[in-house]
Amino acid sequence: MGDFLRQTFAAGDELTFDAVAVVGCRIGLSVAAGFIVAGVYVLGLGRRKDDRSTLPTTLVLLTVVIAIVTQVIGESLARAFGLVGALSIVRFRTVVEDTRDTAFVIFAVVIGMAVGAGYSVLAAAGIPAVLLAALLMRGVGTDLANGNGWNVLAVRLGIGHQPDGVLTSTFDKHLMVSHLVETATAKQGAALELTYRVRLRTPGGEFALVADLNRIEGVQGVELKPV
């Protein structure tokens, strides 16, 4: 019975108290590291536009999962390729609105790999460096979120109205820079959906811009949001 359990749970490796203790310790450290990574994320980015963001939870779970995966792979090249093939069927379709979120996802992966591979000291040394960089860049991100940087402007215009003719004067009044980045049809081809990357002339001018655009004949909808 003992041999059966040993073969079942050890998957070919020797099941010893020391081995179990090491694995358990690394998983425990990965949980703690996951919470630290999530804490760095919250401190580095500050108050989010959506307080219901689930990314901190994702970072904790991802750190633990990557630590376990790293231990499963070990030094086996066959396991590595097998896991890559198995995970390749997973598809994530959630749009990442803030590119900084991607950096923290990679951060969680790296910390999880470091802890799982036994490089806890390296993980502990890397966390303060990332926290410092995030705090230094937090002010830049805050300025952009407050409208002092780039914004995305979406304007829905009825067919038959030329964007250059009806929007130019309002753009010149409120915007320093505007770049058309995407054009699409809406309402089954009855309208154009125009997406611009814009920069306001004055901070806090969002309401005036949206109000003036809505007064233009042919404009069916306006949406302005920070990049």
N, C-alpha and C positions, 0 to 999 in steps of 0.2 A: 504493500500500500504506500509505503514511504517513497519507494522508487518511482511508482506511478505518479504521485504528486510532484516529485522532484522533476520528472521529465515533462509533466504538463505545464508547470509554472515557470520552469527555467528555460524552456524552449531550446534545450541542448547545452546550455551553460550550467556551470556548477552552482547550485543553490546553497549559499552559505549565509550565515548571519551577517558577516561583514559586507557581502555583496548587496544584501537586502538593505542594510543600514545605509550604504553609500547611495543606492538608488532613492531610498526614502528621503535622505538628507538633500539630495539634489532637487527632488520634486518640491520639497518644502521651501528650499531657497528660491525655486522658480516662482512659487506663489508669492513670496515676499517681494521678489524682484518685479513681478507683474504689477503689484500694487504701487511699487516705487515708480515704475514706468508711467503708470496712469497718473500718479501724483505729479510727475514732471510735466506730463501733457497738460494737466489742468493749470499748474503754476505758470508754465511757459506761454500758454495761449490766453489765459485769463478767462473772463466770463464769455461764454459762447452765445451766439445769436439764438441757438436752440438749446435750452437747458435740458431737454430730454435726450440729448445726444447719448448714444449707446457705445461710442468709441472707447471710453475708459474701461468699460466692462470687456469689450473685445480685446483690448490690449492685455488685460490680466489673463484672460483665457488663452490668448495666443501665445503669451510667454510660457505658460505652463505646457501647452500642447507641443510647442517647438522643443522645449527641454526634454519631454518624453520621446519625441520623434528622434532627437539627436542621440539619445541613449539606445533606442531601438536600432538605429543604423550602426552605431559603433564604428568599427573599422571595416565593415562589410560593404564592398562595392556592389554586390548583388542586391542587398537590402536597399541601398541608396537608389538604384535604378528602379527597383520594384516599387518603392514609395513614390518616386516621381511619376511612374506610370499610373499608380492608383489615384494620386492627387490631381492628375491632369484632367480628370473628368469633372472636377469641381469648377463651377462657374460662378463668379460674383458679379452681379449686375447693379449693385448700389453705386450711385454716382458720388464720387468724392468731390464735394464742393470746394473744400480748402485743401490745396496741395500740401500744406504742412501736415495734414493728417496722414498722408502717405509716408512721410518721413518718420512719423512716430510708429506706424505699423512696421516699417523696416527695423526701427529701433527695437521694438518688442521681439522681432524675429532674431535679431543679433544677440540680444541679452539672453533669450531662451536657449539659443545654440551654445552660448558661452557657458551658461550654468549647466546645461545638459552634458556638455563635453568635459566638465570639471574645471573650467577656467573662471571660477567665481571671483577671484581677485581681479581679473581683467574686466569682468562685468561691473564690479564695484568701482573700478577706476574710471570706466567709461560713462557711468550714469551722471556723476557731477559735471563732466565736460559737456554733455548734452544739455543738462539743466542750465548751465551757465550760458551756453549759446542761445537756448530758447528764451531765457530772460533778457539777454542783450537785444534780441530781435523782436521782443514782445512789443516794444514801443512802435516799431515800424509796422507791425501787423495791426496795432490799434489805430494808427493814423489811416491806414488803408480802409479799415472797417468803418471809420467815422466819415468817410466820403472825401478825405483829403487826397486820395489816390484814384486808382482806376475803378470804374463801375461798368456794369453791363446794362445796357439800355435796350429793351425790346419794344418795338412799335408795330402795331397791327394797322395796316393801311388798306383801305378798300381799293379794289381793282379800278383802274382808270385814273388814279392820281399818281403823279410822278413824285417820288421821294425827294429828288433834288429840288423840285419846285416848291413843295409845301413845307418841307422841314428845314431847309437851309437857314432861313432868317432866325428861327427859334434856336437852332443849334449855335449859330454865331452869337446870339445874345447870352446863352447860358453856359456854353461849353468852350473849354480851351482847345481840346483835341477830340476828334471823333473818327473812328475807323469802322467801316462796315465789315463785319466778320462772318455774317451768315444771312442768307436769304432763303425763305421757304414760303410755301403757300399754306393758307389756312382756310377754314370754313369751306372745304371741298373746292378750293380754287377761287373762291369769291374775294379773298383778301391776301395780302402779302404780309409775312412775318419777317420783319427786319431786325437784326440784332447788331448792335454797335458796341464797341469798346470806347468808353468816353471818359473824359476828365472834366469836372466842374470848374467854372471860373472862380466861384466863391464857395467856401464851406457852408453847408446848410442850405444850399440852393436847390435841393432835390424837389421840394414841394412846388416851387415856382416853375421849375422845368416841366414837371409832370402836368401841372395845371395849364400851362401855355400850350403844351402839346395836345392836350385833350380838347382845347378850344378850336383846333385846326379842323377844317372840314375834311372829312374822309378818314380821320384817325378814329379807329374803333377800340383801341386799348393801348395802354402804356404800362410798362413795368421797369422799374429801376432798382438795381441791387448791387451792393459792393462785390468786387471780385473775390 
